[in-house]
Amino acid sequence: MRSEAEIREQYEYLKDELDDEDMRHEGVRQMFTYYRRALGWVLEEEHM
């Protein structure tokens, strides 16, 4: 299992990628959005 720091680092990376102006292709944006959402759920569950 990955550490919380590793997951947070990936989450922040994806957040920055989604905010980048070059991320215009809708399919890619959706994929990153779903992955980002899944990482957020993992972080929430670990802190409940």
C-alpha positions as CSV (number, residue, x, y, z in Angstrom):
1,M,0.0,0.0,0.0
2,R,1.2,3.5,-0.8
3,S,2.0,6.0,1.9
4,E,-0.2,9.1,2.5
5,A,2.7,11.4,1.3
6,E,2.9,9.4,-1.9
7,I,-0.8,9.7,-2.5
8,R,-0.9,13.4,-1.7
9,E,2.0,14.0,-4.0
10,Q,0.1,12.3,-6.9
11,Y,-3.1,14.2,-6.0
12,E,-1.2,17.6,-6.1
13,Y,0.4,16.7,-9.4
14,L,-2.9,15.8,-11.0
15,K,-4.5,19.0,-9.7
16,D,-1.7,21.0,-11.3
17,E,-2.1,19.1,-14.5
18,L,-5.8,19.8,-14.7
19,D,-5.2,23.5,-14.1
20,D,-2.7,23.6,-17.0
21,E,-3.9,25.4,-20.1
22,D,-2.6,22.7,-22.3
23,M,-5.0,20.1,-20.9
24,R,-7.8,20.9,-23.4
25,H,-8.7,17.4,-24.7
26,E,-11.9,16.5,-22.9
27,G,-11.3,12.8,-22.6
28,V,-7.9,13.4,-20.9
29,R,-9.5,15.9,-18.6
30,Q,-12.2,13.5,-17.6
31,M,-9.7,10.7,-17.0
32,F,-7.6,12.9,-14.7
33,T,-10.8,14.1,-12.9
34,Y,-11.9,10.6,-12.1
35,Y,-8.4,9.6,-10.9
36,R,-8.2,12.7,-8.8
37,R,-11.6,12.0,-7.3
38,A,-10.6,8.4,-6.5
39,L,-7.4,9.6,-4.7
40,G,-9.5,12.1,-2.7
41,W,-11.8,9.3,-1.6
42,V,-8.8,7.2,-0.5
43,L,-7.5,10.1,1.6
44,E,-10.9,10.7,3.2
45,E,-11.4,7.0,4.1
46,E,-8.0,6.8,5.8
47,H,-8.9,9.8,8.0
48,M,-12.4,8.6,9.1
